[in-house]
Amino acid sequence: MKIVRIFAHRVELPLVEGSYKWSGGKSVSVFDSTIVGIETDSGLIGYGEVCPLGPFYLPAYADGVRAGLKELGPHLLGFDPCQLSVLNHRMDAALKGHAYVKSGIDIACWDILGQATGLPVCTLMGGRFGDKVRLYRAISQESPEVMAKKVAGYRSEGYTRFQLKVGGNPDTDIERIHAVRAMLQPTDRLVADANTGWTQHEAIRVVRGVRDVDVYIEQPCLTYEECLAVRRHTDLPFVLDENIDSLDVLLRAKADLAMDVVNLKISKLGGLTKTKQVRDLCVSMGIAMTLEDSWGGDITTAAIAHLAHSTPEEFRFTSTDFNSYVTVSTADGAPKRVNGFMEASHTPGLGITPKHHVLGPRLVEIA
């Protein structure tokens, strides 16, 4: 089997809540998502998705995905999409860095491999652990009262894991954390995610201000060294996200005891192949994980579900269903949330069928 065509669509994904706000005054109301298609000489077509969280979150931006595909795509024609390690080696040789550009291609090739073998992607990634995957709900940055009210509403829908967007004024963030925690049950989990928004001294003030609260602290500062310093000033459980972008950093963080949980984003690491590599290493080292991506719709949610479902439950801290945050559905067969959980499809590949009338014209086509 050989790749004969690579193409991409641009889809806008408006948010159900109207906007999504996080540290530093950043906000998005409509996400710019790229749906990547890989066509083979056997007639099989696989799909992936890449949706950066705006150009001001990670070193990734939506137009960069499409430009990168035009640069990288010609180097992949004629390669077997089912030989994933070979394909990833080729991508890294043809384009240094830009992991997010490669992610949609890699996901689409896993989709093809599943279709070719008649197996769901989660089976190919190691097997299906448990019957369902527990989800968290991200709570956009608002006043403490509004955030607490939203958490109460989402808890009534079955969520028991919440990621609170903080990283603003430290005093207000302390209020946010106290207000939201007061709405939850003892068995619920709360993560205060600063998304690199605090300076080191601000982060230390916050962790001291919530020292008696049952809360996880996620990525308080921009640099790894700053986060490590904060970690050493608190006994609250600690999550690293933005800094974990390679095996090198993960191994360093493990050696430094820098975190209790890591957040693995598929596009940040370059696709399912490399995320699986990091995931499996985390399992062997006993590190729990949030398994997700930067953002996306139905196809991203399907990829997350297969990654999470093939991860042992004791190391699955949480995941998310991004397709429930947006108003546009791009594919049939994607996972749907039921009482705070989702499950990966049992059908071959990702288990999705794109809605071509939603995808619109191809903006990139390489053959």
C-alpha positions as CSV (number, residue, x, y, z in Angstrom):
1,M,0.0,0.0,0.0
2,K,1.3,3.5,-0.9
3,I,0.3,7.1,-0.2
4,V,-0.9,8.7,-3.4
5,R,-2.5,11.9,-2.2
6,I,-2.4,14.1,0.9
7,F,-5.1,16.8,1.3
8,A,-6.5,19.1,3.9
9,H,-9.6,21.0,4.8
10,R,-10.1,24.1,7.0
11,V,-13.1,24.0,9.4
12,E,-14.1,26.7,11.9
13,L,-15.3,25.3,15.3
14,P,-17.3,27.9,17.2
15,L,-17.5,27.3,21.0
16,V,-20.8,26.4,22.7
17,E,-20.1,28.8,25.5
18,G,-19.1,31.6,23.1
19,S,-15.5,32.0,24.2
20,Y,-12.7,30.2,26.1
21,K,-10.4,32.3,28.3
22,W,-7.2,31.4,30.0
23,S,-4.1,33.0,31.5
24,G,-2.7,36.4,30.3
25,G,-6.0,37.6,28.9
26,K,-5.9,35.0,26.1
27,S,-9.2,34.0,24.6
28,V,-10.7,32.2,21.5
29,S,-14.2,32.1,20.3
30,V,-13.8,30.2,17.0
31,F,-11.1,27.5,16.6
32,D,-9.4,27.1,13.2
33,S,-9.0,23.3,12.7
34,T,-7.3,21.5,9.8
35,I,-8.7,18.1,8.8
36,V,-5.9,16.0,7.1
37,G,-6.7,13.2,4.7
38,I,-4.3,10.5,3.4
39,E,-5.4,8.6,0.3
40,T,-3.8,5.3,-0.7
41,D,-3.5,3.3,-3.9
42,S,-5.7,0.7,-2.3
43,G,-8.6,3.1,-2.0
44,L,-8.4,3.5,1.8
45,I,-8.5,7.0,3.1
46,G,-7.5,8.0,6.6
47,Y,-8.2,11.2,8.5
48,G,-6.5,13.2,11.2
49,E,-7.0,16.6,12.8
50,V,-4.8,19.4,14.1
51,C,-6.2,22.4,15.9
52,P,-3.8,24.7,17.7
53,L,-5.1,26.7,20.6
54,G,-4.3,29.9,18.8
55,P,-0.8,31.1,17.9
56,F,-0.2,32.4,21.5
57,Y,-0.3,29.1,23.4
58,L,2.3,26.7,22.0
59,P,4.7,27.2,19.0
60,A,1.9,26.3,16.6
61,Y,-0.6,28.1,14.5
62,A,-3.4,27.1,12.2
63,D,-2.0,28.4,8.9
64,G,1.3,26.8,9.9
65,V,-0.4,23.4,9.7
66,R,-1.4,23.9,6.1
67,A,1.8,25.5,5.0
68,G,3.8,22.7,6.7
69,L,1.7,20.1,4.8
70,K,2.6,21.7,1.5
71,E,6.3,21.5,2.5
72,L,6.2,18.0,3.9
73,G,3.6,16.2,1.8
74,P,5.6,15.7,-1.4
75,H,8.3,13.8,0.6
76,L,5.7,11.2,1.8
77,L,4.1,10.2,-1.5
78,G,4.9,6.6,-2.4
79,F,5.5,5.6,1.3
80,D,3.5,2.9,3.0
81,P,1.2,4.5,5.6
82,C,1.0,1.4,7.6
83,Q,4.8,1.5,8.3
84,L,4.4,4.1,11.0
85,S,7.9,4.2,12.3
86,V,9.3,4.4,8.8
87,L,6.9,7.2,8.0
88,N,7.7,9.2,11.1
89,H,11.5,8.8,10.4
90,R,10.8,10.1,6.9
91,M,8.8,13.1,8.3
92,D,11.6,14.0,10.7
93,A,14.2,13.8,8.0
94,A,12.2,16.0,5.6
95,L,11.1,18.6,8.1
96,K,13.0,19.4,11.3
97,G,10.8,20.2,14.2
98,H,7.2,21.4,13.7
99,A,5.8,18.4,15.4
100,Y,2.2,19.7,15.2
101,V,2.4,19.7,11.4
102,K,3.2,16.0,11.4
103,S,0.5,15.1,13.9
104,G,-2.5,15.0,11.5
105,I,-0.6,12.9,9.0
106,D,0.4,10.4,11.7
107,I,-3.2,10.1,13.1
108,A,-4.5,9.6,9.5
109,C,-2.0,6.8,9.0
110,W,-3.2,5.0,12.2
111,D,-6.7,5.3,10.8
112,I,-5.6,3.6,7.6
113,L,-3.7,0.9,9.5
114,G,-6.9,0.2,11.5
115,Q,-9.0,0.0,8.4
116,A,-6.5,-2.2,6.7
117,T,-6.3,-4.7,9.6
118,G,-10.0,-4.5,10.5
119,L,-9.1,-3.3,14.1
120,P,-9.8,-0.2,16.2
121,V,-6.8,2.0,16.7
122,C,-6.9,1.4,20.5
123,T,-6.4,-2.4,19.9
124,L,-3.4,-1.6,17.7
125,M,-2.0,0.7,20.4
126,G,-2.0,-2.0,23.0
127,G,-5.6,-3.0,23.8
128,R,-8.7,-1.7,25.5
129,F,-8.4,-1.1,29.2
130,G,-11.8,-0.9,30.9
131,D,-15.2,0.0,29.5
132,K,-14.9,3.8,29.4
133,V,-12.7,6.8,29.8
134,R,-13.3,9.4,32.5
135,L,-13.4,13.0,31.3
136,Y,-12.6,16.4,32.7
137,R,-14.2,19.7,32.0
138,A,-12.1,22.8,31.4
139,I,-13.6,25.8,33.1
140,S,-12.9,29.1,31.2
141,Q,-11.4,31.9,33.3
142,E,-14.2,34.1,34.8
143,S,-15.0,35.5,38.2
144,P,-14.8,33.0,41.2
145,E,-18.6,33.0,41.4
146,V,-19.2,32.4,37.7
147,M,-16.6,29.6,37.6
148,A,-18.1,27.9,40.7
149,K,-21.6,28.1,39.1
150,K,-20.3,26.5,35.9
151,V,-18.6,23.7,37.8
152,A,-21.9,23.0,39.6
153,G,-23.7,22.8,36.3
154,Y,-21.1,20.5,34.7
155,R,-21.1,18.3,37.8
156,S,-24.8,17.8,37.3
157,E,-24.0,16.4,33.8
158,G,-21.8,13.7,35.3
159,Y,-18.3,15.3,35.3
160,T,-16.2,14.6,38.4
161,R,-12.9,16.1,37.1
162,F,-12.4,19.8,36.5
163,Q,-9.6,21.8,35.1
164,L,-9.9,25.4,36.4
165,K,-8.3,28.1,34.2
166,V,-6.2,30.3,36.5
167,G,-2.9,32.0,35.9
168,G,-4.3,35.5,36.5
169,N,-4.2,37.8,39.5
170,P,-2.9,35.5,42.4
171,D,-5.4,36.8,44.9
172,T,-8.3,36.3,42.5
173,D,-7.0,32.8,41.6
174,I,-6.9,31.8,45.3
175,E,-10.5,32.9,45.5
176,R,-11.4,30.9,42.4
177,I,-9.8,27.7,43.7
178,H,-11.5,28.0,47.1
179,A,-14.9,28.8,45.6
180,V,-14.8,26.0,43.1
181,R,-13.5,23.4,45.6
182,A,-16.4,24.3,47.9
183,M,-18.8,23.2,45.2
184,L,-17.3,19.7,44.8
185,Q,-17.5,16.4,46.6
186,P,-14.5,14.9,48.4
187,T,-14.1,12.3,45.6
188,D,-14.1,14.9,42.8
189,R,-10.7,16.1,41.5
190,L,-9.8,19.7,40.8
191,V,-6.9,20.9,38.8
192,A,-5.8,24.6,38.9
193,D,-4.2,25.1,35.5
194,A,-2.2,28.3,35.2
195,N,-1.0,27.6,31.6
196,T,2.3,29.2,32.4
197,G,0.6,32.4,33.6
198,W,2.2,33.1,36.9
199,T,5.6,34.4,37.7
200,Q,7.5,32.3,40.2
201,H,6.8,34.5,43.2
202,E,3.1,34.7,42.3
203,A,2.9,30.9,42.0
204,I,4.4,30.4,45.4
205,R,1.9,32.9,46.9
206,V,-0.9,30.9,45.3
207,V,0.2,27.4,46.5
208,R,0.7,28.9,50.0
209,G,-2.8,30.4,49.8
210,V,-4.4,27.1,48.9
211,R,-2.2,24.8,51.0
212,D,-5.2,23.3,52.8
213,V,-7.3,22.8,49.6
214,D,-7.6,19.5,47.8
215,V,-6.3,20.7,44.4
216,Y,-3.7,19.8,41.8
217,I,-1.4,22.6,40.5
218,E,-0.7,22.5,36.8
219,Q,2.1,24.3,34.9
220,P,2.3,27.4,37.1
221,C,5.1,29.1,35.2
222,L,6.7,29.4,31.8
223,T,10.0,27.6,32.3
224,Y,10.7,24.1,33.6
225,E,13.1,25.6,36.2
226,E,10.5,28.0,37.6
227,C,7.9,25.2,37.8
228,L,10.4,23.0,39.6
229,A,11.1,25.8,42.1
230,V,7.4,26.1,42.8
231,R,7.0,22.3,43.1
232,R,9.7,22.3,45.8
233,H,7.7,24.8,47.8
234,T,4.4,22.8,48.0
235,D,3.2,19.3,48.8
236,L,0.1,19.7,46.6
237,P,0.1,17.2,43.7
238,F,1.7,18.8,40.6
239,V,1.1,18.5,36.9
240,L,3.4,19.5,34.1
241,D,2.0,20.3,30.6
242,E,3.5,22.8,28.3
243,N,7.1,21.9,29.2
244,I,6.7,18.2,28.4
245,D,7.3,18.2,24.7
246,S,9.9,15.5,24.3
247,L,11.3,12.3,25.9
248,D,14.3,14.3,27.1
249,V,12.3,16.7,29.2
250,L,10.1,13.9,30.5
251,L,13.2,11.9,31.7
252,R,14.6,15.0,33.3
253,A,11.4,15.8,35.1
254,K,11.2,12.2,36.4
255,A,14.7,12.4,37.7
256,D,14.0,15.7,39.4
257,L,10.7,14.5,40.9
258,A,9.2,17.5,39.2
259,M,5.6,16.3,38.8
260,D,3.1,13.7,39.8
261,V,1.1,13.8,36.6
262,V,2.0,14.8,33.0
263,N,-0.3,16.2,30.4
264,L,0.4,14.6,27.0
265,K,-1.0,16.5,24.0
266,I,-1.0,14.5,20.7
267,S,-0.1,17.4,18.3
268,K,2.5,18.8,20.7
269,L,4.4,15.5,20.5
270,G,3.9,15.0,16.8
271,G,1.1,12.4,16.5
272,L,-0.2,9.2,18.0
273,T,3.1,7.3,17.3
274,K,5.3,9.5,19.4
275,T,2.6,10.1,22.0
276,K,2.3,6.4,22.4
277,Q,6.1,6.2,22.9
278,V,5.9,8.8,25.7
279,R,2.8,7.2,27.1
280,D,4.4,3.7,27.4
281,L,7.4,5.2,29.1
282,C,5.2,7.0,31.6
283,V,3.5,3.7,32.4
284,S,6.9,2.0,32.9
285,M,7.9,4.8,35.2
286,G,4.7,4.9,37.1
287,I,3.6,8.4,36.0
288,A,-0.1,9.2,35.6
289,M,-1.2,11.1,32.6
290,T,-3.8,13.5,31.2
291,L,-4.3,12.3,27.6
292,E,-5.6,14.9,25.2
293,D,-4.6,17.4,22.5
294,S,-4.4,21.2,22.2
295,W,-8.0,21.4,20.8
296,G,-10.2,20.0,18.0
297,G,-13.5,18.4,17.1
298,D,-14.8,15.0,16.3
299,I,-11.6,13.5,14.8
300,T,-9.3,14.8,17.5
301,T,-11.7,13.5,20.1
302,A,-11.7,10.1,18.4
303,A,-7.9,10.0,18.5
304,I,-7.8,11.0,22.2
305,A,-10.3,8.3,23.0
306,H,-8.2,5.5,21.3
307,L,-5.0,6.8,23.0
308,A,-6.7,6.9,26.4
309,H,-8.6,3.6,26.1
310,S,-5.4,1.8,25.3
311,T,-3.7,3.2,28.5
312,P,-3.9,1.2,31.8
313,E,-6.6,2.7,33.9
314,E,-4.4,3.4,37.0
315,F,-2.2,5.7,34.8
316,R,-5.2,7.4,33.2
317,F,-5.6,10.6,35.3
318,T,-8.2,12.0,32.8
319,S,-9.0,13.0,29.2
320,T,-11.4,15.3,27.5
321,D,-14.1,15.3,24.8
322,F,-13.4,18.4,22.8
323,N,-16.2,17.8,20.4
324,S,-18.7,18.6,23.2
325,Y,-17.2,22.1,23.5
326,V,-17.9,23.1,19.9
327,T,-21.1,23.7,17.8
328,V,-19.9,22.0,14.6
329,S,-19.7,18.3,14.1
330,T,-17.2,17.2,11.4
331,A,-17.6,13.4,11.5
332,D,-20.1,10.6,12.3
333,G,-19.0,7.9,14.7
334,A,-17.0,10.1,17.0
335,P,-17.2,9.4,20.8
336,K,-20.0,11.1,22.7
337,R,-19.9,11.9,26.4
338,V,-22.2,9.9,28.6
339,N,-22.3,11.0,32.3
340,G,-18.8,12.3,32.3
341,F,-17.3,9.4,30.3
342,M,-16.6,8.4,26.7
343,E,-15.3,5.3,24.9
344,A,-13.3,4.6,21.8
345,S,-15.1,3.2,18.8
346,H,-15.1,-0.6,18.3
347,T,-15.0,-0.2,14.5
348,P,-11.8,-0.3,12.4
349,G,-9.5,2.6,12.5
350,L,-10.6,5.7,14.3
351,G,-14.2,4.7,13.7
352,I,-15.2,8.0,12.1
353,T,-16.7,9.0,8.8
354,P,-16.1,12.7,7.8
355,K,-19.1,14.8,6.9
356,H,-17.8,16.1,3.6
357,H,-20.5,18.8,3.3
358,V,-19.1,20.3,6.5
359,L,-15.5,20.0,5.5
360,G,-15.9,22.0,2.4
361,P,-13.2,22.4,-0.3
362,R,-9.7,21.1,-0.1
363,L,-7.2,23.9,0.7
364,V,-4.2,21.7,0.3
365,E,-3.8,18.8,-2.2
366,I,-0.6,17.0,-2.9
367,A,-0.5,14.1,-5.4
